[in-house]
Amino acid sequence: MDETEAHVDRLLRHLGYSDIAYEPDGNVPPGFLIDRKIAVEVRRLNQNFESDGIVQGLEEIAVPIWQTVKRLAMSLGPPTKGVSWFIGVSFRRPLPPSKRLRTEILAALVDFQSGRKEGPVELFDGQIELEFFRASKAHTTFFVMGSQIDDDSGGWIMGEMSKNIRICIDQKSKKVTEFKFKYENWWLVLVDLISGGLDESDRCELRRDFVGQKGWQKILIVNALDHRDAFDLLEPC
């Protein structure tokens, strides 16, 4: 059981259920079974990027790009002339293949370190930008990781919520299709990593976007910071 599933387990127990089986049929839907009759599927509600029909969570790119820049930067050794530089990374999708990415980023870092080029540096027609800020003191390495900006993140919260809820519903609806016959009731629980919690006005606004939604008896949105803070998206206001 991962952290997201454990959060949902706490929610279900908070709602008063005690007969809760985790993965009752093995590593296939549903994720939980309540009272031997209510099937529950779980997913993180995160921001996603869609390109050519492929959906990825933003963190699926954000984390690897940070790690790639950090690994390359750390490989370039100690400061020269007693000066270190912070790196600021900004990027937008889609990104080129990882091998080409590593080659171009390393070349840009080496050019800056050698003094052949100054920052900021734009790569791949501006899909990646590296900025360099002089540190107030020398560190153990020439480059020090500073900040990262994901240009695909952000946006109006309610718009992001609605868009990404639809992505989650579509993905999970397809996943459970061949298993729906096993149980009469199916719930979808989405652990909200986008909003940080919604007030009643926001909840009603969101519910209006999903009037008439079929396929699930409940769609629960639960605050990632508090398993007790949850609401049913399909309930009328």
C-alpha positions in Angstrom: 0.0 0.0 0.0 1.6 3.3 -1.1 1.2 6.7 0.6 -1.8 7.7 -1.5 -3.7 4.4 -0.8 -2.9 4.7 2.9 -4.4 8.2 2.9 -7.6 6.8 1.4 -7.6 3.9 3.8 -7.7 6.5 6.6 -10.5 8.4 4.9 -12.6 5.3 4.6 -12.1 4.4 8.3 -13.0 8.0 9.2 -16.2 7.6 7.2 -17.1 4.8 9.6 -16.2 1.7 7.5 -14.3 -1.1 9.2 -14.7 -4.0 6.8 -12.1 -2.8 4.3 -10.1 -5.2 2.1 -7.0 -3.9 0.2 -6.6 -5.3 -3.3 -9.2 -8.0 -2.7 -8.7 -9.6 -6.2 -4.9 -9.1 -6.3 -3.1 -6.5 -8.4 -6.2 -5.6 -10.4 -9.1 -3.2 -9.7 -10.5 -2.5 -7.3 -7.9 -1.0 -4.9 -10.2 -1.5 -1.9 -13.4 -3.4 -1.2 -15.8 -2.0 1.5 -18.3 -4.4 3.2 -17.5 -6.9 0.4 -19.7 -5.0 -2.0 -18.4 -1.5 -2.7 -15.4 -1.3 -5.0 -13.1 1.6 -4.5 -10.4 2.9 -7.0 -7.8 5.4 -6.0 -5.7 7.9 -7.9 -3.7 11.1 -7.2 -5.4 14.2 -8.5 -2.3 16.0 -9.9 -1.7 18.3 -12.8 -1.1 16.6 -16.1 0.3 17.4 -19.5 -1.2 15.8 -22.6 0.6 15.4 -25.9 -0.4 13.2 -28.9 -2.9 11.4 -26.7 -0.3 10.6 -24.0 -1.0 11.9 -20.5 1.9 12.4 -18.0 1.8 13.9 -14.5 3.9 17.1 -14.4 6.2 15.6 -11.8 7.1 12.7 -14.2 9.2 15.3 -16.2 9.9 17.9 -13.5 11.8 15.5 -11.2 14.0 13.9 -13.8 15.0 17.2 -15.4 16.1 18.5 -12.0 18.1 15.4 -11.3 19.7 15.5 -14.8 20.8 19.1 -14.4 22.0 18.5 -10.9 24.0 15.4 -11.9 25.7 17.2 -14.8 26.4 20.3 -12.8 27.9 18.4 -9.9 30.2 16.5 -12.3 32.0 19.8 -13.3 33.9 20.0 -10.0 34.9 22.7 -7.6 34.7 26.5 -8.0 37.3 28.4 -10.0 38.7 31.6 -8.7 36.8 31.1 -5.5 33.4 31.7 -7.1 30.3 29.4 -7.3 27.1 30.0 -9.3 23.5 29.0 -8.6 21.6 27.5 -11.5 18.0 28.4 -12.2 16.2 26.0 -14.6 12.9 26.7 -16.4 11.3 24.4 -19.0 8.2 23.6 -20.9 7.1 20.4 -22.6 7.5 18.4 -24.8 11.2 17.9 -24.2 13.6 16.2 -26.6 15.0 12.7 -26.0 17.0 12.3 -22.8 20.4 11.6 -24.5 20.2 14.8 -26.6 19.0 16.7 -23.5 22.0 15.6 -21.5 24.4 16.5 -24.3 23.1 20.0 -24.8 22.7 20.8 -21.1 26.3 19.7 -20.4 27.7 21.7 -23.3 25.9 24.8 -22.0 27.2 24.3 -18.5 30.8 23.8 -19.8 30.5 26.9 -22.0 29.5 29.0 -19.0 32.1 27.6 -16.7 34.9 28.2 -19.2 33.7 31.7 -19.9 32.9 31.1 -23.5 29.2 32.1 -23.0 27.3 34.1 -20.5 23.8 33.4 -19.2 20.9 33.0 -19.5 21.1 30.2 -22.0 18.1 29.0 -24.1 18.1 25.5 -25.5 15.8 23.7 -27.9 14.0 26.9 -29.1 13.5 28.1 -25.5 12.0 24.8 -24.2 14.7 24.9 -21.5 16.4 28.0 -20.1 19.3 28.0 -17.7 20.1 31.1 -15.7 23.2 31.6 -13.6 23.4 33.7 -10.4 26.7 34.4 -8.6 26.7 33.0 -5.1 27.7 35.2 -2.2 30.3 32.7 -1.1 32.2 29.7 -2.7 30.6 26.3 -2.2 32.2 22.9 -2.7 31.2 22.9 -6.4 31.3 25.4 -9.2 27.6 25.0 -9.8 24.9 24.9 -7.1 21.3 24.0 -7.8 19.1 27.0 -7.2 15.5 26.9 -8.5 13.3 25.2 -11.1 10.2 26.6 -12.8 7.8 24.4 -14.7 6.1 26.6 -17.3 3.3 24.0 -17.8 2.2 24.2 -14.1 -0.1 26.7 -12.5 -3.2 28.2 -14.1 -6.6 29.0 -12.6 -7.1 26.5 -9.8 -10.7 25.6 -10.6 -9.9 25.2 -14.3 -7.0 22.9 -13.4 -9.1 20.9 -11.0 -11.9 20.3 -13.6 -9.5 19.5 -16.4 -7.5 17.0 -14.3 -10.5 15.4 -12.7 -11.7 14.6 -16.2 -8.4 13.0 -17.1 -8.5 10.9 -13.9 -12.1 9.8 -14.5 -11.3 8.8 -18.1 -8.2 6.8 -17.2 -9.9 5.0 -14.3 -13.1 4.3 -16.2 -11.1 2.6 -18.9 -9.0 0.7 -16.4 -12.0 -0.8 -14.5 -14.2 -1.7 -17.6 -13.4 -5.4 -17.6 -13.8 -5.7 -13.9 -17.1 -3.8 -13.4 -19.2 -6.9 -13.5 -17.8 -8.1 -10.2 -19.3 -5.4 -8.0 -22.5 -3.4 -8.3 -21.1 -0.2 -6.7 -17.9 1.6 -7.8 -16.4 4.6 -6.1 -13.5 6.7 -7.3 -11.4 8.5 -4.7 -9.0 11.3 -5.9 -6.4 12.6 -3.5 -6.2 16.3 -4.3 -2.6 17.5 -4.8 -3.7 20.6 -6.7 -5.9 22.9 -4.6 -4.8 22.4 -1.0 -8.5 22.3 0.0 -11.7 23.8 -1.4 -14.4 25.8 0.4 -18.1 25.0 -0.1 -18.5 27.6 -2.9 -15.6 26.1 -4.9 -17.0 22.6 -4.4 -20.4 23.7 -5.8 -18.7 25.3 -8.7 -16.8 22.1 -9.4 -19.9 19.9 -9.0 -21.7 21.9 -11.7 -19.0 20.7 -14.2 -19.9 17.1 -13.5 -23.7 17.0 -13.4 -24.8 13.8 -15.2 -21.4 12.1 -14.8 -22.0 8.3 -15.3 -20.1 5.2 -14.3 -19.4 5.9 -10.7 -21.7 5.9 -7.7 -19.4 8.3 -5.9 -16.4 10.4 -6.8 -14.7 11.6 -3.6 -12.2 14.4 -3.6 -10.0 14.2 -0.5 -7.5 16.9 0.6 -4.0 15.4 0.4 -3.2 17.2 3.7 -6.2 16.0 5.7 -8.0 12.7 5.1 -11.0 14.1 7.0 -11.6 16.8 4.5 -13.4 15.2 1.6 -16.5 15.7 -0.5 -18.5 13.8 -3.1 -18.3 15.4 -6.5 -21.6 13.8 -7.6 -23.7 15.2 -4.7 -26.0 18.1 -5.6 -25.1 21.4 -4.0 
